[in-house]
C-alpha cells in the first residue's frame, strides 16, 4: 500500500509545503520531523499519540467512522449509549 503525500499541518499554515513524517491522532494532522519534535516537548501536546503515516486510515474511512458515532439528534455530540433491543442511540 502506498502512502499518499501528507503535508505537515503547522508548516502548511505558514505557507510551506513540507512532507509529514508522523501523524498526531489527537490533532488529526501530519507533522514533519521538526514539528514532531516541537509537538513532543510542548506541554499541551507532549502526551499526544503519534503513529506512522502508513497507519492513517483514508479520509473516507475516517468520515464513515465519525458518522457512526455521531448522535443523530445532537450532531456535535458522540453517542454514549445504544439500546440493542430498540436499535436507538
N, CA, C and O atoms as CSV, one atom per row, in Angstrom:
chain,resi,resn,atom,element,x,y,z
A,1,UNK,N,N,0.842,-1.178,0.000
A,1,UNK,CA,C,0.000,0.000,0.000
A,1,UNK,C,C,0.885,1.240,0.000
A,1,UNK,O,O,1.797,1.352,0.820
A,2,UNK,N,N,0.629,2.147,-0.891
A,2,UNK,CA,C,1.433,3.356,-0.943
A,2,UNK,C,C,0.859,4.417,0.000
A,2,UNK,O,O,-0.352,4.506,0.200
A,3,UNK,N,N,1.751,5.206,0.564
A,3,UNK,CA,C,1.330,6.281,1.445
A,3,UNK,C,C,1.173,7.533,0.603
A,3,UNK,O,O,2.122,7.978,-0.043
A,4,UNK,N,N,-0.026,8.101,0.610
A,4,UNK,CA,C,-0.259,9.312,-0.163
A,4,UNK,C,C,0.454,10.472,0.511
A,4,UNK,O,O,0.661,10.457,1.724
A,5,UNK,N,N,0.825,11.464,-0.258
A,5,UNK,CA,C,1.606,12.583,0.271
A,5,UNK,C,C,0.764,13.378,1.272
A,5,UNK,O,O,-0.294,13.910,0.936
A,6,UNK,N,N,1.260,13.444,2.505
A,6,UNK,CA,C,0.624,14.238,3.553
A,6,UNK,C,C,1.552,15.400,3.883
A,6,UNK,O,O,2.728,15.190,4.181
A,7,UNK,N,N,1.034,16.616,3.834
A,7,UNK,CA,C,1.828,17.792,4.159
A,7,UNK,C,C,1.688,18.111,5.643
A,7,UNK,O,O,0.615,17.950,6.224
A,8,UNK,N,N,2.779,18.563,6.246
A,8,UNK,CA,C,2.806,18.936,7.650
A,8,UNK,C,C,1.780,20.042,7.899
A,8,UNK,O,O,1.808,21.075,7.231
A,9,UNK,N,N,0.878,19.831,8.854
A,9,UNK,CA,C,-0.179,20.798,9.153
A,9,UNK,C,C,0.332,22.153,9.604
A,9,UNK,O,O,-0.033,23.165,9.006
A,10,UNK,N,N,1.182,22.215,10.664
A,10,UNK,CA,C,1.683,23.513,11.107
A,10,UNK,C,C,2.494,24.238,10.035
A,10,UNK,O,O,2.362,25.454,9.890
A,11,UNK,N,N,3.319,23.531,9.291
A,11,UNK,CA,C,4.115,24.164,8.231
A,11,UNK,C,C,3.213,24.670,7.106
A,11,UNK,O,O,3.455,25.740,6.549
A,12,UNK,N,N,2.177,23.905,6.774
A,12,UNK,CA,C,1.254,24.313,5.716
A,12,UNK,C,C,0.536,25.606,6.097
A,12,UNK,O,O,0.261,26.443,5.237
A,13,UNK,N,N,0.232,25.770,7.392
A,13,UNK,CA,C,-0.387,27.021,7.876
A,13,UNK,C,C,0.542,28.210,7.639
A,13,UNK,O,O,0.086,29.336,7.443
A,14,UNK,N,N,1.844,27.950,7.660
A,14,UNK,CA,C,2.840,29.002,7.436
A,14,UNK,C,C,3.245,29.104,5.962
A,14,UNK,O,O,4.263,29.712,5.631
A,15,UNK,N,N,2.438,28.503,5.086
A,15,UNK,CA,C,2.646,28.557,3.626
A,15,UNK,C,C,3.858,27.766,3.155
A,15,UNK,O,O,4.425,28.080,2.108
A,16,UNK,N,N,4.269,26.742,3.910
A,16,UNK,CA,C,5.362,25.860,3.489
A,16,UNK,C,C,4.788,24.488,3.174
A,16,UNK,O,O,3.921,23.998,3.897
A,17,UNK,N,N,5.253,23.878,2.126
A,17,UNK,CA,C,4.785,22.547,1.765
A,17,UNK,C,C,5.865,21.528,2.094
A,17,UNK,O,O,6.647,21.134,1.228
A,18,UNK,N,N,5.901,21.102,3.361
A,18,UNK,CA,C,6.871,20.117,3.821
A,18,UNK,C,C,6.121,18.826,4.110
A,18,UNK,O,O,5.088,18.826,4.779
A,19,UNK,N,N,6.654,17.741,3.600
A,19,UNK,CA,C,6.003,16.453,3.767
A,19,UNK,C,C,6.084,15.976,5.215
A,19,UNK,O,O,7.132,16.074,5.853
A,20,UNK,N,N,4.969,15.461,5.723
A,20,UNK,CA,C,4.918,14.938,7.077
A,20,UNK,C,C,5.627,13.601,7.195
A,20,UNK,O,O,5.727,12.853,6.223
A,21,UNK,N,N,6.121,13.305,8.395
A,21,UNK,CA,C,6.773,12.015,8.650
A,21,UNK,C,C,6.006,11.195,9.684
A,21,UNK,O,O,6.140,9.972,9.735
A,22,UNK,N,N,5.197,11.871,10.513
A,22,UNK,CA,C,4.381,11.201,11.528
A,22,UNK,C,C,2.995,11.830,11.517
A,22,UNK,O,O,2.772,12.863,10.886
A,23,UNK,N,N,2.065,11.190,12.227
A,23,UNK,CA,C,0.695,11.684,12.295
A,23,UNK,C,C,0.273,11.758,13.750
A,23,UNK,O,O,0.418,10.780,14.484
A,24,UNK,N,N,-0.250,12.906,14.183
A,24,UNK,CA,C,-0.767,13.058,15.540
A,24,UNK,C,C,-2.250,12.718,15.508
A,24,UNK,O,O,-3.031,13.374,14.819
A,25,UNK,N,N,-2.632,11.692,16.254
A,25,UNK,CA,C,-4.036,11.261,16.263
A,25,UNK,C,C,-4.940,12.266,16.964
A,25,UNK,O,O,-6.083,12.453,16.548
A,26,UNK,N,N,-4.453,12.918,18.020
A,26,UNK,CA,C,-5.278,13.892,18.734
A,26,UNK,C,C,-5.520,15.153,17.916
A,26,UNK,O,O,-6.634,15.675,17.891
A,27,UNK,N,N,-4.486,15.642,17.250
A,27,UNK,CA,C,-4.613,16.854,16.432
A,27,UNK,C,C,-5.152,16.539,15.041
A,27,UNK,O,O,-5.587,17.438,14.322
A,28,UNK,N,N,-5.122,15.278,14.668
A,28,UNK,CA,C,-5.613,14.812,13.373
A,28,UNK,C,C,-4.887,15.512,12.226
A,28,UNK,O,O,-5.507,16.001,11.282
A,29,UNK,N,N,-3.527,15.548,12.336
A,29,UNK,CA,C,-2.750,16.151,11.269
A,29,UNK,C,C,-1.344,15.567,11.208
A,29,UNK,O,O,-0.796,15.126,12.218
A,30,UNK,N,N,-0.768,15.570,10.004
A,30,UNK,CA,C,0.606,15.112,9.831
A,30,UNK,C,C,1.588,16.151,10.366
A,30,UNK,O,O,1.286,17.342,10.427
A,31,UNK,N,N,2.765,15.674,10.748
A,31,UNK,CA,C,3.823,16.548,11.256
A,31,UNK,C,C,5.145,16.190,10.589
A,31,UNK,O,O,5.454,15.014,10.395
A,32,UNK,N,N,5.926,17.220,10.239
A,32,UNK,CA,C,7.275,16.981,9.707
A,32,UNK,C,C,8.192,16.658,10.880
A,32,UNK,O,O,7.755,16.702,12.030
A,33,UNK,N,N,9.431,16.340,10.617
A,33,UNK,CA,C,10.379,15.987,11.669
A,33,UNK,C,C,10.567,17.087,12.695
A,33,UNK,O,O,10.601,16.817,13.895
A,34,UNK,N,N,10.689,18.337,12.231
A,34,UNK,CA,C,10.885,19.469,13.138
A,34,UNK,C,C,9.641,19.691,14.011
A,34,UNK,O,O,9.757,19.833,15.228
A,35,UNK,N,N,8.470,19.720,13.399
A,35,UNK,CA,C,7.228,19.948,14.147
A,35,UNK,C,C,6.926,18.781,15.091
A,35,UNK,O,O,6.334,18.973,16.154
A,36,UNK,N,N,7.334,17.574,14.698
A,36,UNK,CA,C,7.152,16.407,15.568
A,36,UNK,C,C,7.944,16.591,16.862
A,36,UNK,O,O,7.446,16.292,17.947
A,37,UNK,N,N,9.168,17.080,16.745
A,37,UNK,CA,C,9.994,17.328,17.934
A,37,UNK,C,C,9.381,18.420,18.806
A,37,UNK,O,O,9.316,18.280,20.027
A,38,UNK,N,N,8.933,19.506,18.180
A,38,UNK,CA,C,8.274,20.582,18.932
A,38,UNK,C,C,7.017,20.064,19.620
A,38,UNK,O,O,6.761,20.388,20.779
A,39,UNK,N,N,6.241,19.268,18.914
A,39,UNK,CA,C,4.988,18.710,19.424
A,39,UNK,C,C,5.249,17.855,20.668
A,39,UNK,O,O,4.438,17.819,21.594
A,40,UNK,N,N,6.395,17.169,20.671
A,40,UNK,CA,C,6.726,16.263,21.778
A,40,UNK,C,C,7.204,16.993,23.031
A,40,UNK,O,O,7.231,16.398,24.109
A,41,UNK,N,N,7.584,18.273,22.917
A,41,UNK,CA,C,8.070,18.979,24.108
A,41,UNK,C,C,7.114,20.058,24.616
A,41,UNK,O,O,7.259,20.531,25.743
A,42,UNK,N,N,6.135,20.451,23.793
A,42,UNK,CA,C,5.160,21.447,24.241
A,42,UNK,C,C,4.218,20.787,25.244
A,42,UNK,O,O,3.694,19.700,25.001
A,43,UNK,N,N,4.013,21.459,26.370
A,43,UNK,CA,C,3.257,20.884,27.486
A,43,UNK,C,C,1.879,20.351,27.079
A,43,UNK,O,O,1.496,19.254,27.486
A,44,UNK,N,N,1.152,21.102,26.300
A,44,UNK,CA,C,-0.214,20.718,25.957
A,44,UNK,C,C,-0.280,19.531,24.984
A,44,UNK,O,O,-1.294,18.835,24.936
A,45,UNK,N,N,0.781,19.296,24.216
A,45,UNK,CA,C,0.723,18.231,23.209
A,45,UNK,C,C,1.728,17.100,23.422
A,45,UNK,O,O,1.779,16.169,22.617
A,46,UNK,N,N,2.512,17.160,24.468
A,46,UNK,CA,C,3.581,16.163,24.620
A,46,UNK,C,C,3.073,14.749,24.883
A,46,UNK,O,O,3.818,13.793,24.672
A,47,UNK,N,N,1.847,14.586,25.330
A,47,UNK,CA,C,1.306,13.245,25.565
A,47,UNK,C,C,0.398,12.754,24.435
A,47,UNK,O,O,-0.272,11.731,24.573
A,48,UNK,N,N,0.378,13.479,23.330
A,48,UNK,CA,C,-0.447,13.061,22.195
A,48,UNK,C,C,0.105,11.765,21.599
A,48,UNK,O,O,1.312,11.526,21.617
A,49,UNK,N,N,-0.778,10.949,21.081
A,49,UNK,CA,C,-0.404,9.680,20.446
A,49,UNK,C,C,-0.023,9.931,18.996
A,49,UNK,O,O,-0.779,10.529,18.231
A,50,UNK,N,N,1.162,9.465,18.637
A,50,UNK,CA,C,1.659,9.584,17.262
A,50,UNK,C,C,1.617,8.216,16.593
A,50,UNK,O,O,1.680,7.184,17.261
A,51,UNK,N,N,1.510,8.219,15.284
A,51,UNK,CA,C,1.585,6.964,14.532
A,51,UNK,C,C,2.261,7.238,13.197
A,51,UNK,O,O,2.419,8.386,12.781
A,52,UNK,N,N,2.649,6.165,12.545
A,52,UNK,CA,C,3.261,6.252,11.226
A,52,UNK,C,C,2.185,6.661,10.218
A,52,UNK,O,O,1.022,6.284,10.365
A,53,UNK,N,N,2.563,7.416,9.212
A,53,UNK,CA,C,1.596,7.853,8.199
A,53,UNK,C,C,0.953,6.677,7.466
A,53,UNK,O,O,-0.175,6.790,6.986
A,54,UNK,N,N,1.655,5.557,7.376
A,54,UNK,CA,C,1.095,4.382,6.698
A,54,UNK,C,C,-0.091,3.804,7.477
A,54,UNK,O,O,-0.911,3.081,6.911
A,55,UNK,N,N,-0.183,4.124,8.785
A,55,UNK,CA,C,-1.263,3.602,9.617
A,55,UNK,C,C,-2.485,4.517,9.669
A,55,UNK,O,O,-3.466,4.194,10.340
A,56,UNK,N,N,-2.439,5.643,8.978
A,56,UNK,CA,C,-3.555,6.581,8.969
A,56,UNK,C,C,-4.610,6.088,7.978
A,56,UNK,O,O,-4.301,5.859,6.809
A,57,UNK,N,N,-5.862,5.921,8.441
A,57,UNK,CA,C,-6.895,5.471,7.506
A,57,UNK,C,C,-7.245,6.565,6.500
A,57,UNK,O,O,-7.082,7.749,6.796
A,58,UNK,N,N,-7.721,6.184,5.324
A,58,UNK,CA,C,-8.120,7.193,4.323
A,58,UNK,C,C,-9.232,8.089,4.875
A,58,UNK,O,O,-9.974,7.682,5.769
A,59,UNK,N,N,-9.343,9.294,4.349
A,59,UNK,CA,C,-10.328,10.272,4.821
A,59,UNK,C,C,-11.749,9.716,4.752
A,59,UNK,O,O,-12.559,9.999,5.635
A,60,UNK,N,N,-12.065,8.938,3.729
A,60,UNK,CA,C,-13.415,8.383,3.589
A,60,UNK,C,C,-13.743,7.464,4.763
A,60,UNK,O,O,-14.864,7.480,5.273
A,61,UNK,N,N,-12.774,6.669,5.189
A,61,UNK,CA,C,-12.972,5.752,6.306
A,61,UNK,C,C,-13.150,6.540,7.603
A,61,UNK,O,O,-14.000,6.199,8.425
A,62,UNK,N,N,-12.346,7.600,7.788
A,62,UNK,CA,C,-12.466,8.418,8.991
A,62,UNK,C,C,-13.839,9.089,9.058
A,62,UNK,O,O,-14.434,9.170,10.132
A,63,UNK,N,N,-14.341,9.566,7.930
A,63,UNK,CA,C,-15.657,10.203,7.898
A,63,UNK,C,C,-16.766,9.200,8.186
A,63,UNK,O,O,-17.730,9.524,8.880
A,64,UNK,N,N,-16.639,7.981,7.658
A,64,UNK,CA,C,-17.624,6.936,7.920
A,64,UNK,C,C,-17.652,6.590,9.404
A,64,UNK,O,O,-18.725,6.504,10.002
A,65,UNK,N,N,-16.488,6.392,9.998
A,65,UNK,CA,C,-16.423,6.071,11.426
A,65,UNK,C,C,-17.014,7.196,12.268
A,65,UNK,O,O,-17.730,6.936,13.235
A,66,UNK,N,N,-16.719,8.440,11.908
A,66,UNK,CA,C,-17.261,9.576,12.648
A,66,UNK,C,C,-18.779,9.607,12.545
A,66,UNK,O,O,-19.460,9.890,13.531
A,67,UNK,N,N,-19.319,9.319,11.361
A,67,UNK,CA,C,-20.775,9.329,11.192
A,67,UNK,C,C,-21.443,8.225,12.006
A,67,UNK,O,O,-22.594,8.373,12.417
A,68,UNK,N,N,-20.745,7.137,12.240
A,68,UNK,CA,C,-21.315,6.032,13.016
A,68,UNK,C,C,-21.385,6.333,14.510
A,68,UNK,O,O,-22.224,5.771,15.215
A,69,UNK,N,N,-20.511,7.214,15.000
A,69,UNK,CA,C,-20.516,7.506,16.428
A,69,UNK,C,C,-21.142,8.862,16.754
A,69,UNK,O,O,-21.205,9.241,17.924
A,70,UNK,N,N,-21.606,9.597,15.745
A,70,UNK,CA,C,-22.243,10.890,15.977
A,70,UNK,C,C,-23.722,10.686,16.269
A,70,UNK,O,O,-24.411,9.939,15.574
A,71,UNK,N,N,-24.197,11.360,17.302
A,71,UNK,CA,C,-25.600,11.267,17.688
A,71,UNK,C,C,-26.478,11.856,16.589
A,71,UNK,O,O,-26.223,12.977,16.148
A,72,UNK,N,N,-27.511,11.131,16.128
A,72,UNK,CA,C,-28.370,11.656,15.069
A,72,UNK,C,C,-29.226,12.842,15.528
A,72,UNK,O,O,-29.649,13.654,14.706
A,73,UNK,N,N,-29.481,12.945,16.842
A,73,UNK,CA,C,-30.307,14.037,17.362
A,73,UNK,C,C,-29.490,15.239,17.822
A,73,UNK,O,O,-30.010,16.351,17.910
A,74,UNK,N,N,-28.212,15.015,18.115
A,74,UNK,CA,C,-27.334,16.077,18.601
A,74,UNK,C,C,-26.028,15.996,17.812
A,74,UNK,O,O,-25.056,15.397,18.271
A,75,UNK,N,N,-26.012,16.589,16.644
A,75,UNK,CA,C,-24.940,16.430,15.669
A,75,UNK,C,C,-23.519,16.692,16.132
A,75,UNK,O,O,-22.574,16.214,15.504
A,76,UNK,N,N,-23.341,17.443,17.222
A,76,UNK,CA,C,-21.988,17.741,17.680
A,76,UNK,C,C,-21.559,16.842,18.836
A,76,UNK,O,O,-20.471,17.014,19.385
A,77,UNK,N,N,-22.402,15.893,19.203
A,77,UNK,CA,C,-22.072,15.002,20.315
A,77,UNK,C,C,-21.907,13.564,19.829
A,77,UNK,O,O,-22.526,13.139,18.854
A,78,UNK,N,N,-21.050,12.828,20.544
A,78,UNK,CA,C,-20.876,11.412,20.232
A,78,UNK,C,C,-21.914,10.586,20.985
A,78,UNK,O,O,-22.381,10.978,22.054
A,79,UNK,N,N,-22.263,9.449,20.417
A,79,UNK,CA,C,-23.206,8.533,21.057
A,79,UNK,C,C,-22.562,7.985,22.330
A,79,UNK,O,O,-21.401,7.577,22.327
A,80,UNK,N,N,-23.329,7.981,23.405
A,80,UNK,CA,C,-22.839,7.471,24.676
A,80,UNK,C,C,-23.417,6.081,24.930
A,80,UNK,O,O,-22.707,5.181,25.378
A,81,UNK,N,N,-24.713,5.907,24.642
A,81,UNK,CA,C,-25.378,4.626,24.850
A,81,UNK,C,C,-26.153,4.236,23.603
A,81,UNK,O,O,-26.600,5.088,22.835
A,82,UNK,N,N,-26.301,2.954,23.420
A,82,UNK,CA,C,-27.100,2.436,22.322
A,82,UNK,C,C,-27.936,1.275,22.848
A,82,UNK,O,O,-27.405,0.358,23.475
A,83,UNK,N,N,-29.257,1.313,22.592
A,83,UNK,CA,C,-30.160,0.260,23.054
A,83,UNK,C,C,-30.156,-0.865,22.025
A,83,UNK,O,O,-30.594,-0.682,20.889
A,84,UNK,N,N,-29.658,-2.030,22.435
A,84,UNK,CA,C,-29.598,-3.140,21.479
A,84,UNK,C,C,-30.969,-3.745,21.206
A,84,UNK,O,O,-31.146,-4.428,20.197
A,85,UNK,N,N,-31.939,-3.510,22.081
A,85,UNK,CA,C,-33.277,-4.059,21.879
A,85,UNK,C,C,-34.129,-3.193,20.962
A,85,UNK,O,O,-34.952,-3.717,20.212
A,86,UNK,N,N,-33.944,-1.874,21.010
A,86,UNK,CA,C,-34.747,-0.972,20.210
A,86,UNK,C,C,-33.963,-0.336,19.065
A,86,UNK,O,O,-34.525,0.411,18.264
A,87,UNK,N,N,-32.674,-0.631,18.990
A,87,UNK,CA,C,-31.814,-0.130,17.916
A,87,UNK,C,C,-31.844,1.398,17.814
A,87,UNK,O,O,-31.946,1.955,16.722
A,88,UNK,N,N,-31.755,2.065,18.972
A,88,UNK,CA,C,-31.709,3.519,19.006
A,88,UNK,C,C,-30.550,3.966,19.897
A,88,UNK,O,O,-30.116,3.236,20.788
A,89,UNK,N,N,-30.060,5.180,19.637
A,89,UNK,CA,C,-28.978,5.721,20.443
A,89,UNK,C,C,-29.518,6.610,21.530
A,89,UNK,O,O,-28.748,7.160,22.317
